[in-house]
C-alpha cells in the first residue's frame, strides 16, 4: 500500500516507463497474436491495460482522461502506446490536483470489497505489471524482441559483456 503520494509517483514513473518500453516493441502485425482461441490477443491485452485506468480509477474518485473504459481496440500499436501515455499522464495529474497523503487512507468500494485508495493504486500497478508480463510471452511467440525490464532480456546480455544464462 502507498502511504504518500510521492511514493506512488516515484514508483509509477519507473513502472510506466517499463510499460512504454513493452508497448513500443509491439508492431501492428503482432497485435493479433494469441496463445489460444479463447484468450486475449496481444493487442487486446495491451488495450486492457489502457482501459483499466478509467474503469478502475473512476471507482476511487479519479476522472482519468484519454480513453473511455469501453473504447474499441485501436488498429495500430502506435495508437495503443499514445493512449497509454495519455491515461498515465492524466492519472498523475488527477492525483496531484485532487489528492493528498490523507486521501490514500479513504476507503472505496472496489469490486464489492472496501479498499483504501493507497491499496487501489497498488492494485492498479500490480494489475499492469501482471498483464505486461503476460504480454512478453506473446511477444516472444510473435517473434518480437522483448526489452529488458528488471534486468537484461535474452537478447541483451551481450550488451553488458556477459553471456546469456544457460537454458
N, C-alpha and C positions, 0 to 999 in steps of 0.2 A: 504494500500500500504506500502511496505517496502521502507525505505529511506536509510538504511545502510545494508551492507552485514551481519554485526554482528547481527542485529535484526532478519533477516531471519534465520541465522544459529542457534540462540538460540531457536526460536520457532520450527524450523524444527527438532532439536534434540528431543524435547519433543513429537512432533506430530508423528514423525517416530517411536519412541518407542511405542506410543499408537497403531499405525497400526501393529507393530510387535506383540504386545500383542493379538490383534484380530486375526491376521493370525496364531499365534501359537496355538490358540484354535481350529483351523479347523482340521478336520480329513479327510482322503481320502474318506470315505463314505459320508461325508457331502457335498462334492464338487458338487454333482448333485442336491442338494435341490433347489427348486424354488417355488415361490408363485403361479405362473400361467404358463400355457404353453407358452405364448408369452412374458415371462420375462426372464431375465438372471438367470442362476443358481448361487449359492453361489460361486462356483469356478470361473465362468466366471466373476462375479463382482470383485472378488479379482484380477483376471488376468487383468481386465480392468484398475484397479488402477496401476498395474505394467507397462503395456504397454503404459499408458498415458505419462509416463516420456519421453521416446524418441519421441513420437508423438508431444507432446506439447512443450517440451524444445528445440527440433530441430528448431522450428519456431522462437525462440529467440536467436539462435546462440550457443546453448549448445549441445555438442555431447555426450549425456548420453549413457554410455555403460552398457552392461549387458544383454539386450534383444533387439530385433527388435520390432517395433511397431505392426507388423503383425505376431509375433511369435505365434505358436499354443499353445493352453491351455495345460499346463503340466498335467500329470496323478496324481500327488501327491501334498498334501498340503505342504509338506516339500520343494518341488521344487519351489512352488509359493513363499514361505517365503524367500528362498535363493535368488531368482530372485529379490524380493523386496529389500532385503538388498544390492544387487549389484547396482541396479539403484539408490537407495537412497544415497549410498556412492559415486557413480560416480557423481551424481548431485552436492553434496557439493564439491567434488574435482574439478569439472569443474568451478564452481562459484569462488572458492578460487583461482584457477590458472588463470582464464581469465577475471574476472570482478573486478571492484572496486565500491565504492559507487556511483560514477558518472554514471556508466553503468546502474544503476537502473532507470535512467531518459530517457534512449534511448527508442524510440518508434519502435515497430514492428507491422506487420500485424498479427493479431490473429483472424482467422475465419472471415475475412472481415472487421474487425474493428482495429483501432490503439490502442495499449495498451503500457504503459510504462512497462519496464521489471520488475520493482518492483511490478506492478499490476499483471503481468503474474505469478510471483512467488506466489502471494497471491491467484490467481485463481487456481493454481495447488494445493495449500494447502487446499483451500475450497472444491475443487473437491474431493480430497482424503477423507476429513472429511465427506462429504455428502455420498459417497459410503460406507465408513466404518460404518456409522450409519445404512444405509440400510442393511448391512451385519448382524448387530446384530439381526435384526428381523428374518432374515432367519436362523441364528444360533439358536435362541430360537425354531423356528419351527423344526429344525433338532435335537433338544434335546441336544444341546451343552451348556456348561456353558459359559456365556458371561462374560468376565473380565470387571471390572470397569475401566473406562477411566477418567472421570471428577469427579468421586465420586464412592462410592460403587455400585456394581451391586446388584441385588436382593439377590443373594446367599452370598454376602459378608458383609452384615450389622452386623451379629453376631461377625465377626472378630474385629469390632470396639466397641463391647459391647453394641450394640443397636439393637432394634427390627426393622425389615424391615417396611417401611411405609405401611399404610393401602391401600388396593386396592379399 
